[in-house]
């Protein structure tokens, strides 16, 4: 599986009665693909999987898988946990999806050697390729560029969602010779990551102005730095507004204001975004579009 372009980690929309709004989810999936997204992610953090029960998670995956099959694009599904053996059993049973997004073990902080051993075991037992989600400000586990390169070299690993909170010396080292499969995961710094050699991004804010994020990737890959810089700055501002409150509350507020989902509801412990945050995101979206 070759990862590049923009993947949208879909929200889970809810109806007035609190159930999963499957028609709205289907519509969102089709719209972002119509606008050029290379694929979808179901049950990523943006989809609030921790608050969905097993039947709801299955429903979300089935809706997204159906759309992806019809469109001939990949579906990545969030899976796994900090328990290596349990994660391996879950990954061994995955069907109907193209890859699994698996977070670096959180809270346990097993060290870099432990992280590498964890993913070696998972890759050997998974039914689908793995996309490793490296987000140390959530997991508490830092990884060096050398360890990330070792992870990318594992058979069965398709790529890394790279979300370290910015760009530092380790980022430059990782991307120095353009390794395949590095996908930006911090929306606001996608443009400089692409300039350094990232293949694309897995971005919650790409629910909004999907086609413009696709255009940004295309501009950097074609070497059109003038166009990419200008667009990148505007999209960074949009992404900043989308994360002004805990994700995905602002994005849901914007989508609801656009009439694309029936409610802006999120599940506790998240709270709905305030009107000011949603309004600011809508203003910046209009400027980008």
C-alpha positions as CSV (number, residue, x, y, z in Angstrom):
1,X,0.0,0.0,0.0
2,X,1.5,3.3,-1.1
3,X,0.4,6.2,1.1
4,X,0.3,9.7,-0.4
5,X,-2.1,12.6,-0.8
6,X,-4.8,13.6,1.6
7,X,-6.7,11.1,3.8
8,X,-9.6,12.4,5.8
9,X,-10.2,10.9,9.3
10,X,-13.9,11.2,9.3
11,X,-16.0,12.5,12.2
12,X,-18.8,10.4,13.5
13,X,-22.0,12.5,13.0
14,X,-24.9,12.0,15.5
15,X,-28.6,12.3,14.9
16,X,-31.0,14.2,17.3
17,X,-31.6,11.0,19.3
18,X,-27.8,10.5,19.8
19,X,-27.5,7.6,17.3
20,X,-24.9,7.5,14.6
21,X,-26.2,9.5,11.6
22,X,-25.3,6.9,8.9
23,X,-26.7,8.9,6.0
24,X,-24.7,12.0,6.9
25,X,-21.6,9.8,7.3
26,X,-22.1,8.4,3.9
27,X,-22.5,11.9,2.4
28,X,-19.4,13.2,4.1
29,X,-17.4,10.3,2.8
30,X,-18.6,10.9,-0.7
31,X,-18.0,14.6,-0.6
32,X,-14.4,14.5,0.5
33,X,-13.6,11.9,-2.1
34,X,-15.4,14.0,-4.8
35,X,-13.0,16.8,-3.8
36,X,-9.9,14.7,-4.3
37,X,-9.1,12.9,-1.1
38,X,-7.0,9.9,-1.7
39,X,-8.7,7.8,0.9
40,X,-10.6,7.8,4.3
41,X,-9.8,6.9,7.9
42,X,-12.6,5.5,10.0
43,X,-12.4,5.4,13.8
44,X,-9.5,7.7,14.1
45,X,-9.4,10.1,17.1
46,X,-11.5,12.6,15.2
47,X,-14.3,9.9,15.0
48,X,-14.6,9.7,18.8
49,X,-14.1,5.9,18.8
50,X,-13.6,5.8,22.6
51,X,-17.2,6.8,23.0
52,X,-18.7,4.4,20.5
53,X,-19.9,1.0,21.4
54,X,-19.0,-2.1,19.4
55,X,-22.1,-2.0,17.2
56,X,-21.5,1.7,16.4
57,X,-17.9,1.1,15.5
58,X,-18.9,-1.7,13.2
59,X,-21.6,0.5,11.6
60,X,-19.1,3.3,11.0
61,X,-16.6,1.0,9.4
62,X,-19.2,-0.6,7.2
63,X,-20.5,2.7,5.9
64,X,-17.0,3.9,5.1
65,X,-15.9,0.6,3.6
66,X,-18.9,0.6,1.3
67,X,-18.1,4.0,-0.1
68,X,-14.5,3.2,-0.5
69,X,-15.2,0.0,-2.4
70,X,-17.5,1.9,-4.7
71,X,-14.9,4.6,-5.3
72,X,-11.9,2.3,-5.5
73,X,-10.0,4.1,-2.8
74,X,-8.3,2.8,0.4
75,X,-9.9,2.7,3.8
76,X,-7.8,2.9,6.9
77,X,-9.4,2.0,10.2
78,X,-8.2,2.9,13.7
79,X,-7.4,-0.2,15.7
80,X,-5.1,-1.6,18.4
81,X,-4.1,-0.5,21.9
82,X,-1.2,-0.6,24.3
83,X,-1.7,-4.3,24.8
84,X,0.4,-6.0,22.2
85,X,-1.2,-9.5,22.3
86,X,-4.8,-8.2,22.3
87,X,-4.0,-5.7,19.5
88,X,-2.5,-8.6,17.5
89,X,-5.7,-10.6,17.9
90,X,-7.8,-7.7,16.8
91,X,-5.6,-6.9,13.8
92,X,-5.6,-10.6,12.7
93,X,-9.4,-10.5,12.4
94,X,-9.7,-7.3,10.3
95,X,-11.5,-7.7,7.0
96,X,-12.9,-5.3,4.4
97,X,-10.3,-2.6,5.1
98,X,-7.0,-1.7,3.5
99,X,-4.9,-0.8,6.5
100,X,-5.0,-0.2,10.3
101,X,-4.0,3.1,12.0
102,X,-2.3,2.0,15.2
103,X,-1.1,4.4,17.9
104,X,2.3,4.1,19.5
105,X,1.6,2.5,22.9
106,X,0.4,5.2,25.2
107,X,1.0,5.8,28.9
108,X,3.1,2.7,29.4
109,X,6.1,4.4,27.7
110,X,7.9,1.1,26.8
111,X,11.0,2.9,25.4
112,X,12.0,2.9,21.7
113,X,13.1,-0.7,21.7
114,X,9.8,-1.8,23.2
115,X,7.9,0.3,20.6
116,X,9.9,-1.4,17.8
117,X,9.2,-4.9,19.3
118,X,5.5,-4.0,19.7
119,X,5.1,-3.1,16.0
120,X,7.3,-6.0,14.8
121,X,4.9,-8.4,16.5
122,X,1.8,-6.6,15.3
123,X,3.0,-6.4,11.7
124,X,3.8,-10.1,11.7
125,X,0.2,-11.0,12.9
126,X,-2.0,-8.3,11.2
127,X,-4.2,-9.2,8.3
128,X,-3.6,-5.7,6.8
129,X,-0.7,-3.2,6.6
130,X,-0.2,-0.9,9.5
131,X,0.0,2.9,9.6
132,X,1.8,3.8,12.8
133,X,0.4,6.8,14.6
134,X,3.2,8.7,16.3
135,X,1.8,11.4,18.5
136,X,4.1,11.8,21.6
137,X,2.1,14.6,23.2
138,X,-0.7,12.1,23.6
139,X,1.2,8.9,24.1
140,X,4.1,10.2,26.3
141,X,6.6,8.2,24.1
142,X,9.2,10.1,22.1
143,X,10.8,8.3,19.1
144,X,14.0,9.2,17.3
145,X,14.3,9.6,13.6
146,X,16.4,6.4,13.6
147,X,13.6,4.4,15.3
148,X,11.0,5.8,13.0
149,X,13.1,4.7,10.0
150,X,13.3,1.3,11.5
151,X,9.6,1.1,11.9
152,X,9.0,2.3,8.3
153,X,11.3,-0.5,7.1
154,X,9.3,-3.3,8.8
155,X,7.5,-5.6,6.4
156,X,3.8,-4.9,6.8
157,X,4.2,-1.2,7.7
158,X,2.8,1.1,5.1
159,X,3.6,4.4,6.8
160,X,3.6,6.7,9.7
161,X,1.2,9.4,10.7
162,X,3.6,11.9,12.1
163,X,2.2,14.3,14.7
164,X,4.9,15.5,17.0
165,X,3.5,19.0,17.6
166,X,5.7,20.9,15.2
167,X,8.9,20.6,13.2
168,X,12.3,20.1,14.8
169,X,15.8,18.7,14.1
170,X,14.5,15.2,14.3
171,X,11.8,15.9,11.7
172,X,14.4,17.3,9.3
173,X,16.6,14.2,9.9
174,X,13.7,11.8,9.3
175,X,12.7,13.4,6.0
176,X,16.3,14.1,4.7
177,X,16.2,11.5,2.0
178,X,12.4,11.3,1.4
179,X,11.4,8.0,3.0
180,X,8.1,6.7,1.7
181,X,4.9,6.8,3.8
182,X,5.5,9.8,6.1
183,X,2.1,11.5,6.4
184,X,1.6,14.7,8.3
185,X,-0.7,14.5,11.2
186,X,-0.4,18.1,12.7
187,X,-2.7,20.0,10.3
188,X,-1.2,23.5,10.8
189,X,2.3,22.4,9.8
190,X,1.4,20.3,6.8
191,X,2.8,22.7,4.3
192,X,6.4,22.8,5.7
193,X,6.3,19.0,6.2
194,X,5.4,18.6,2.5
195,X,8.2,21.0,1.6
196,X,10.6,18.7,3.5
197,X,9.4,15.6,1.7
198,X,6.3,14.2,3.4
199,X,4.0,12.2,1.2
200,X,0.7,13.8,2.3
201,X,-1.4,14.2,5.3
202,X,-4.1,12.6,7.5
203,X,-5.9,15.7,8.5
204,X,-9.1,16.4,10.5
205,X,-9.3,19.9,9.1
206,X,-9.4,18.5,5.6
207,X,-13.1,17.9,6.2
208,X,-13.2,21.6,5.3
209,X,-11.9,22.8,1.9
210,X,-10.7,19.2,1.0
211,X,-9.9,20.3,-2.5
212,X,-7.6,23.0,-1.3
213,X,-5.6,20.6,0.9
214,X,-5.3,18.3,-2.2
215,X,-4.1,21.3,-4.2
216,X,-1.5,22.1,-1.5
217,X,0.0,18.5,-1.7
218,X,0.0,18.7,-5.5
219,X,1.8,22.1,-5.5
220,X,4.6,20.9,-3.3
221,X,5.0,17.6,-5.1
222,X,5.3,19.6,-8.4
223,X,7.7,22.0,-6.9
224,X,5.5,25.1,-7.2
225,X,6.7,26.7,-4.1
226,X,5.1,30.1,-4.7
227,X,1.6,28.7,-5.0
228,X,2.2,26.2,-2.1
229,X,3.5,28.8,0.3
230,X,0.6,31.2,-0.2
231,X,-2.0,28.4,0.0
232,X,-0.2,26.7,2.9
233,X,-0.4,29.9,5.1
234,X,-4.1,30.2,4.5
235,X,-4.8,26.6,5.2
236,X,-2.6,26.8,8.4
237,X,-4.9,29.6,9.7
238,X,-7.9,27.5,8.9
239,X,-6.5,24.5,10.7
240,X,-5.6,26.6,13.7
241,X,-9.2,27.7,13.9
242,X,-10.5,24.1,13.6
243,X,-8.4,23.2,16.6
244,X,-9.3,26.2,18.7
245,X,-11.3,23.8,20.9
246,X,-10.9,20.1,21.4
247,X,-11.2,18.2,18.2
248,X,-13.6,17.5,16.6
249,X,-16.0,20.0,18.2
250,X,-15.2,23.0,15.9
251,X,-15.2,20.8,12.8
252,X,-18.6,19.4,13.7
253,X,-19.9,22.9,14.4
254,X,-18.8,24.1,10.9
255,X,-20.3,21.0,9.2
256,X,-23.6,21.5,11.0
257,X,-23.7,25.2,10.1
258,X,-23.2,24.1,6.5
259,X,-26.1,21.6,6.7
260,X,-23.8,18.6,6.1
261,X,-24.6,16.9,9.4
262,X,-27.8,16.9,11.4
263,X,-26.3,18.0,14.7
264,X,-23.0,19.4,16.1
265,X,-23.2,17.0,19.0
266,X,-20.1,15.4,20.5
267,X,-20.1,12.9,23.3
268,X,-18.8,13.5,26.8
269,X,-16.2,14.3,27.9
270,X,-16.1,16.5,24.9
271,X,-18.3,19.6,24.8
272,X,-19.8,21.4,21.7
273,X,-17.7,24.2,20.4
274,X,-18.7,27.8,21.1
275,X,-20.3,30.1,18.5
276,X,-17.3,32.3,18.3
277,X,-14.9,29.4,17.5
278,X,-17.3,28.1,14.8
279,X,-17.8,31.5,13.4
280,X,-14.1,32.2,13.1
281,X,-13.6,28.9,11.3
282,X,-16.4,29.7,8.9
283,X,-14.8,33.1,8.1
284,X,-11.4,31.5,7.4
285,X,-13.0,28.7,5.4
286,X,-14.7,31.3,3.2
287,X,-11.4,33.1,2.6
288,X,-9.7,29.8,1.6
289,X,-12.5,28.6,-0.6
